[in-house]
Amino acid sequence: MLRRIAAIINASVCTVEGDKLSLSNYSISDLACIKDLDNHGCIDEIVKNDNVVTCDDLSDGDDIQISLSLLHLSRYGYYHDSLRFLVNNKYEIPTTDYFIYDQQYDSSAEKSNAFLNSYSSVVKLVLAIKEIAKHSYDEAGVCNCIIFREDKSLFLPLDYNVGDIKSITTDSTETINQISSAIGTTDLNQKLLFVNELINYLSPYEEKLRFSHLISHASDFLSKAQSAYQYYIRNFSHNKLKADLDNAAIDYSRKIQSVINDAQSKLVAIPAAFILTATNIDFKHILIPKNIILYLSLYVFTILLDIFLRNQFSSLAMIKNNIQAYKESFTNNSHIVINAFSLVDKEATKQNDRLIIIRWITWGIPIVLTIIFIVFLIIQNPIITDTIKTWFSPTIQQ
């Protein structure tokens, strides 16, 4: 029946005045439906050829004008505009089929509609809030809820309008659904926390604007509530969170410092080994077995130290990765994490620079001693000197 009514209205020119819906230029294609509407008091007047007639005077194909009662049509589930639909179904989604003319929405067609999706999310939020309210009552068509906690209460009129619904975006619809789920969850701790945040969030606003503000700023409220819940599930207050971050920062600082501290006994051997090598080289007789053995031993020692330093670089990199992963677990508190770990990040950079300096020294001294060895070798062997002169003499002459 509802679809037949919608077909008649869609085939006509419609005008609305008060509770009256006037249809003109309608050529009768469903006389049985018109007679049924007349029998149920939906038709106020039928005009044919400028004369008021009854249904008995009508035939298929006649051009008529009909005056219908919107109040009576709503009993069939027909609503000419979103406003009338909302007035009749503000706090409960209809369980029977309905049609909204200005949305061209037929509930039985199972097609998605942005307005109806937003409306459904708001009704779910209404029902969730009514569930947590200690007391609720209707006054002048508005449902009023009173929400309590130990130290504070909130008076929340669940008043909203078509404009509020139309302003809701697709993302906001999902956000409102998340709020409804969180408030209606079986997790008592999460429910109580969201209730506390709801009271804190809406208390500063004028009573009649509170629910509209919640709808239009759903993402802001959800973000605050989820941050508070994150603190809770970690068993942190703000101060306790900061204290835990400070402790973690100290622990990571110790690990970073230990990269070099644990290796001090090995690093002390660097100057000792180099001094021992330098003082035992016989520069008067450079090309003797003892010197060759000293240089080979020096490079073996240097390679072993370099392997050790590579391990220290790897350890430092692993610690820095652990720090980054720990910081990323506090995405909603990035400013706190940055402050707590600022010194740790600086220390990690310093330790990395120190390891680089040690590595340069580790390889620099053997290279310098090798250059000295080559210089003395050339000086003490005239044949090498003459050969070099022979190589470069053509270039010098040119």
C-alpha positions as CSV (number, residue, x, y, z in Angstrom):
1,M,0.0,0.0,0.0
2,L,2.8,2.4,0.9
3,R,4.5,2.1,-2.4
4,R,1.2,2.6,-4.2
5,I,0.6,5.8,-2.3
6,A,4.2,7.0,-3.1
7,A,3.6,6.2,-6.8
8,I,0.4,8.3,-6.9
9,I,2.1,11.3,-5.2
10,N,5.3,11.0,-7.4
11,A,3.0,11.1,-10.5
12,S,1.4,14.4,-9.3
13,V,2.3,18.0,-8.7
14,C,2.5,18.4,-4.9
15,T,2.0,21.4,-2.7
16,V,1.8,21.4,1.1
17,E,-0.1,23.8,3.3
18,G,-0.2,23.0,7.0
19,D,-1.4,19.4,7.3
20,K,-2.8,19.3,3.8
21,L,-1.1,17.7,0.8
22,S,-2.6,18.9,-2.5
23,L,-2.0,16.7,-5.6
24,S,-2.8,18.2,-9.0
25,N,-2.5,17.0,-12.6
26,Y,-2.9,13.4,-11.5
27,S,-4.3,11.0,-14.1
28,I,-5.8,8.1,-12.3
29,S,-3.8,4.9,-12.7
30,D,-4.7,3.2,-9.3
31,L,-8.3,3.8,-8.5
32,A,-8.4,1.0,-5.9
33,C,-5.7,2.8,-3.9
34,I,-7.6,6.1,-4.0
35,K,-10.8,4.4,-2.8
36,D,-8.9,2.7,0.0
37,L,-7.4,6.0,1.1
38,D,-10.9,7.5,1.1
39,N,-12.3,4.7,3.2
40,H,-9.6,5.3,5.8
41,G,-10.2,9.1,6.0
42,C,-7.0,10.2,4.3
43,I,-8.7,12.1,1.5
44,D,-10.3,15.5,2.4
45,E,-11.4,16.5,-1.1
46,I,-11.4,15.3,-4.7
47,V,-11.9,17.7,-7.6
48,K,-12.7,16.7,-11.1
49,N,-13.4,19.2,-13.9
50,D,-13.5,22.0,-11.2
51,N,-16.2,20.1,-9.3
52,V,-16.0,18.3,-6.0
53,V,-16.7,14.6,-6.5
54,T,-16.6,11.4,-4.6
55,C,-14.7,8.2,-5.4
56,D,-17.8,6.7,-7.0
57,D,-17.6,9.4,-9.7
58,L,-14.1,8.4,-10.7
59,S,-12.8,6.2,-13.4
60,D,-9.3,5.2,-14.5
61,G,-7.6,7.9,-16.6
62,D,-9.6,10.8,-15.1
63,D,-7.5,13.9,-14.4
64,I,-8.2,15.0,-10.8
65,Q,-6.9,17.1,-7.9
66,I,-6.8,15.5,-4.5
67,S,-6.4,17.0,-1.0
68,L,-4.8,14.5,1.5
69,S,-4.3,14.6,5.2
70,L,-0.6,14.2,6.1
71,L,-1.5,13.1,9.6
72,H,-3.6,10.2,8.2
73,L,-0.9,9.3,5.6
74,S,1.7,9.0,8.4
75,R,-0.3,6.0,9.7
76,Y,0.6,4.3,6.5
77,G,4.3,5.3,7.0
78,Y,4.3,8.1,4.5
79,Y,6.2,11.3,5.4
80,H,6.3,14.2,3.0
81,D,9.5,15.6,4.4
82,S,12.4,14.8,6.8
83,L,11.0,17.2,9.4
84,R,7.7,15.4,9.7
85,F,9.5,12.1,9.8
86,L,11.7,13.3,12.6
87,V,8.8,14.7,14.6
88,N,7.1,11.3,14.6
89,N,10.2,9.2,15.1
90,K,12.6,11.3,17.0
91,Y,13.6,8.6,19.6
92,E,12.8,5.3,17.9
93,I,13.4,4.0,14.5
94,P,10.1,2.8,12.9
95,T,9.6,-1.0,12.9
96,T,7.3,-0.9,9.9
97,D,7.9,0.3,6.3
98,Y,8.0,4.0,5.7
99,F,8.6,6.4,2.8
100,I,10.1,9.9,3.0
101,Y,9.1,12.0,-0.1
102,D,11.9,14.7,0.0
103,Q,14.5,11.9,0.4
104,Q,12.8,9.6,-2.0
105,Y,13.6,6.9,0.5
106,D,11.7,3.7,0.7
107,S,12.7,1.6,3.8
108,S,11.6,-1.6,2.1
109,A,13.9,-1.0,-0.9
110,E,17.0,-1.6,1.4
111,K,19.0,1.2,-0.3
112,S,21.5,3.3,1.6
113,N,20.7,6.9,2.3
114,A,23.0,9.4,4.0
115,F,20.2,11.2,6.0
116,L,18.8,7.9,7.3
117,N,22.2,6.5,8.2
118,S,22.9,9.7,10.2
119,Y,19.5,9.5,11.8
120,S,19.9,5.9,12.8
121,S,23.3,6.6,14.4
122,V,21.7,9.5,16.4
123,V,18.8,7.3,17.6
124,K,21.2,4.6,18.7
125,L,23.1,7.3,20.7
126,V,19.8,8.4,22.2
127,L,19.0,4.9,23.3
128,A,22.5,4.4,24.7
129,I,22.3,7.6,26.8
130,K,18.9,6.7,28.1
131,E,20.3,3.4,29.3
132,I,23.0,5.1,31.4
133,A,20.7,7.9,32.7
134,K,19.5,7.5,36.3
135,H,16.3,9.2,35.3
136,S,14.6,10.3,32.1
137,Y,11.2,12.0,31.3
138,D,9.4,13.6,28.4
139,E,8.4,17.2,28.3
140,A,7.0,19.2,25.3
141,G,8.1,16.4,23.0
142,V,11.7,16.3,24.2
143,C,13.2,13.5,26.2
144,N,15.3,14.8,29.1
145,C,17.9,12.7,30.9
146,I,19.7,13.1,34.2
147,I,23.1,11.5,34.4
148,F,24.9,11.1,37.7
149,R,28.4,10.3,39.0
150,E,29.7,10.6,42.6
151,D,30.5,14.3,42.6
152,K,28.5,15.7,39.7
153,S,25.4,15.3,37.6
154,L,24.4,16.4,34.1
155,F,21.0,17.4,32.8
156,L,20.9,16.4,29.1
157,P,17.8,17.2,26.9
158,L,18.0,14.8,23.9
159,D,16.9,17.6,21.6
160,Y,18.0,17.7,17.9
161,N,16.6,18.7,14.6
162,V,16.8,18.0,10.9
163,G,19.7,20.5,10.5
164,D,21.8,18.5,13.0
165,I,21.2,15.3,11.1
166,K,22.0,16.8,7.7
167,S,25.3,18.2,9.1
168,I,26.6,14.8,10.0
169,T,29.2,13.4,7.6
170,T,29.8,9.7,6.8
171,D,32.9,9.7,9.1
172,S,30.9,11.4,11.9
173,T,28.2,8.7,11.5
174,E,30.8,6.0,12.3
175,T,32.2,8.0,15.1
176,I,28.7,8.4,16.7
177,N,28.2,4.7,16.4
178,Q,31.5,4.1,18.2
179,I,30.4,6.4,21.1
180,S,27.1,4.5,21.3
181,S,28.9,1.2,21.4
182,A,31.4,2.4,24.1
183,I,28.5,3.8,26.3
184,G,26.5,0.6,25.9
185,T,29.4,-1.8,26.3
186,T,29.3,-4.6,28.8
187,D,32.7,-3.5,30.0
188,L,31.6,-1.6,33.1
189,N,34.9,0.2,33.6
190,Q,34.8,1.6,30.0
191,K,31.2,2.6,30.4
192,L,31.8,4.5,33.6
193,L,34.8,6.2,32.2
194,F,32.8,7.4,29.1
195,V,30.0,8.6,31.3
196,N,32.5,10.6,33.4
197,E,34.0,12.1,30.2
198,L,30.5,12.8,28.9
199,I,29.6,14.8,32.0
200,N,32.9,16.7,31.9
201,Y,32.6,17.4,28.2
202,L,29.0,18.7,28.1
203,S,28.7,20.5,31.4
204,P,30.2,23.8,30.2
205,Y,27.5,24.2,27.4
206,E,23.9,25.5,27.6
207,E,21.5,22.7,28.4
208,K,19.4,22.8,25.3
209,L,22.5,22.9,23.1
210,R,24.3,20.0,24.7
211,F,23.1,17.1,22.6
212,S,23.5,19.0,19.3
213,H,27.0,19.9,20.4
214,L,27.8,16.3,21.1
215,I,26.5,15.2,17.7
216,S,28.4,17.9,15.8
217,H,31.7,17.4,17.8
218,A,31.5,13.6,18.1
219,S,35.1,13.1,17.0
220,D,36.4,15.6,19.5
221,F,34.6,13.9,22.4
222,L,35.6,10.4,21.2
223,S,39.2,11.4,21.1
224,K,39.2,12.7,24.6
225,A,37.3,9.7,26.0
226,Q,39.6,7.2,24.2
227,S,42.7,9.0,25.6
228,A,41.2,8.9,29.1
229,Y,40.4,5.2,28.6
230,Q,44.0,4.5,27.4
231,Y,45.3,6.0,30.6
232,Y,43.0,3.8,32.5
233,I,43.8,0.5,30.9
234,R,47.5,1.3,31.4
235,N,46.6,2.1,35.0
236,F,48.1,5.6,34.6
237,S,47.0,9.0,35.7
238,H,48.6,11.9,34.0
239,N,51.3,12.2,36.7
240,K,51.8,8.4,36.9
241,L,52.1,8.3,33.1
242,K,54.8,10.9,33.2
243,A,56.6,9.1,36.1
244,D,56.6,5.9,34.1
245,L,57.9,7.6,31.0
246,D,60.7,9.2,33.1
247,N,61.6,5.8,34.6
248,A,61.7,4.3,31.1
249,A,63.8,7.2,29.8
250,I,66.3,6.6,32.7
251,D,66.4,2.9,31.9
252,Y,67.1,3.5,28.2
253,S,69.7,6.1,29.1
254,R,71.6,3.5,31.1
255,K,71.4,1.0,28.2
256,I,72.8,3.6,25.8
257,Q,75.6,4.5,28.1
258,S,76.4,0.9,28.7
259,V,77.2,0.5,25.0
260,I,80.6,2.3,25.7
261,N,80.9,1.7,29.4
262,D,80.8,-2.1,29.1
263,A,83.5,-1.9,26.5
264,Q,85.9,0.4,28.4
265,S,88.3,-2.4,29.3
266,K,88.6,-3.2,25.6
267,L,88.9,0.4,24.5
268,V,91.7,1.0,26.9
269,A,93.7,-1.5,25.0
270,I,93.6,0.7,21.9
271,P,96.2,3.3,22.9
272,A,98.3,0.6,24.8
273,A,98.5,-1.6,21.7
274,F,99.4,1.3,19.4
275,I,102.0,2.7,21.7
276,L,103.5,-0.7,22.1
277,T,103.7,-1.1,18.3
278,A,105.1,2.3,17.7
279,T,107.8,2.0,20.3
280,N,109.0,-1.4,19.2
281,I,109.3,-0.6,15.5
282,D,113.0,-0.4,14.4
283,F,112.9,2.6,12.1
284,K,116.7,2.3,11.4
285,H,116.2,-1.1,9.8
286,I,112.6,-0.8,8.6
287,L,112.4,-4.0,6.5
288,I,113.1,-6.6,9.1
289,P,110.9,-9.5,10.2
290,K,110.2,-8.0,13.6
291,N,108.6,-4.9,12.0
292,I,106.6,-7.0,9.5
293,I,105.2,-9.1,12.3
294,L,104.4,-6.0,14.4
295,Y,102.5,-4.4,11.5
296,L,100.6,-7.6,10.7
297,S,99.7,-8.0,14.4
298,L,98.6,-4.3,14.5
299,Y,96.1,-4.9,11.6
300,V,94.8,-8.1,13.1
301,F,94.2,-6.2,16.4
302,T,92.6,-3.4,14.4
303,I,90.2,-5.7,12.6
304,L,89.2,-7.4,15.8
305,L,88.5,-4.0,17.4
306,D,86.5,-3.0,14.3
307,I,84.3,-6.2,14.7
308,F,83.8,-5.3,18.3
309,L,82.8,-1.7,17.3
310,R,80.3,-3.0,14.7
311,N,78.7,-5.0,17.5
312,Q,78.4,-1.9,19.6
313,F,76.8,0.0,16.7
314,S,74.3,-2.8,16.3
315,S,73.5,-2.8,20.0
316,L,73.0,1.0,19.9
317,A,70.7,0.6,16.8
318,M,68.6,-2.0,18.6
319,I,68.2,0.2,21.7
320,K,67.1,3.1,19.5
321,N,64.6,0.9,17.7
322,N,63.2,-0.2,21.1
323,I,62.9,3.4,22.2
324,Q,61.0,4.3,19.0
325,A,58.6,1.4,19.4
326,Y,58.0,2.4,23.0
327,K,57.3,6.0,22.1
328,E,54.9,5.0,19.3
329,S,52.8,3.1,21.9
330,F,51.8,6.5,23.3
331,T,50.4,8.1,20.1
332,N,47.8,10.1,22.0
333,N,50.4,11.6,24.3
334,S,53.2,12.5,21.9
335,H,54.1,15.8,23.5
336,I,54.7,14.0,26.9
337,V,56.8,11.4,25.3
338,I,58.9,13.9,23.4
339,N,59.6,15.8,26.5
340,A,60.5,12.7,28.5
341,F,62.8,11.3,25.9
342,S,64.5,14.4,24.6
343,L,67.6,13.8,26.7
344,V,67.6,10.1,25.8
345,D,67.6,10.9,22.1
346,K,70.5,13.4,22.5
347,E,72.5,10.8,24.5
348,A,71.9,8.2,21.8
349,T,73.2,10.7,19.2
350,K,76.3,11.4,21.4
351,Q,77.1,7.8,21.9
352,N,76.8,7.1,18.2
353,D,79.2,10.0,17.5
354,R,81.7,8.7,20.1
355,L,81.7,5.3,18.5
356,I,82.4,6.9,15.1
357,I,85.4,8.8,16.6
358,I,86.7,5.6,18.2
359,R,86.4,3.8,14.9
360,W,88.3,6.6,13.1
361,I,91.1,6.4,15.7
362,T,91.1,2.6,15.5
363,W,91.9,2.7,11.8
364,G,93.7,6.1,11.7
365,I,96.7,5.1,13.8
366,P,97.5,2.0,11.8
367,I,97.2,3.9,8.6
368,V,99.5,6.6,9.9
369,L,102.1,4.1,11.1
370,T,101.8,2.3,7.7
371,I,102.5,5.6,5.9
372,I,105.6,6.2,8.2
373,F,106.7,2.6,7.4
374,I,106.5,3.3,3.7
375,V,108.4,6.6,4.0
376,F,111.2,5.0,5.9
377,L,111.3,2.1,3.5
378,I,111.7,4.4,0.6
379,I,114.4,6.4,2.4
380,Q,116.4,3.4,3.4
381,N,116.2,1.8,-0.1
382,P,117.9,3.9,-2.8
383,I,116.8,1.5,-5.4
384,I,113.2,2.4,-4.7
385,T,114.0,6.1,-4.7
386,D,115.8,5.8,-8.1
387,T,112.9,3.8,-9.5
388,I,110.4,6.5,-8.4
389,K,112.6,9.2,-9.9
390,T,112.8,7.3,-13.2
391,W,109.0,7.1,-13.3
392,F,108.5,10.8,-12.7
393,S,111.5,12.2,-14.6
394,P,109.7,12.2,-18.0
395,T,106.8,14.0,-16.5
396,I,109.1,16.6,-14.8
397,Q,111.0,17.2,-18.1
398,Q,107.8,17.8,-20.0
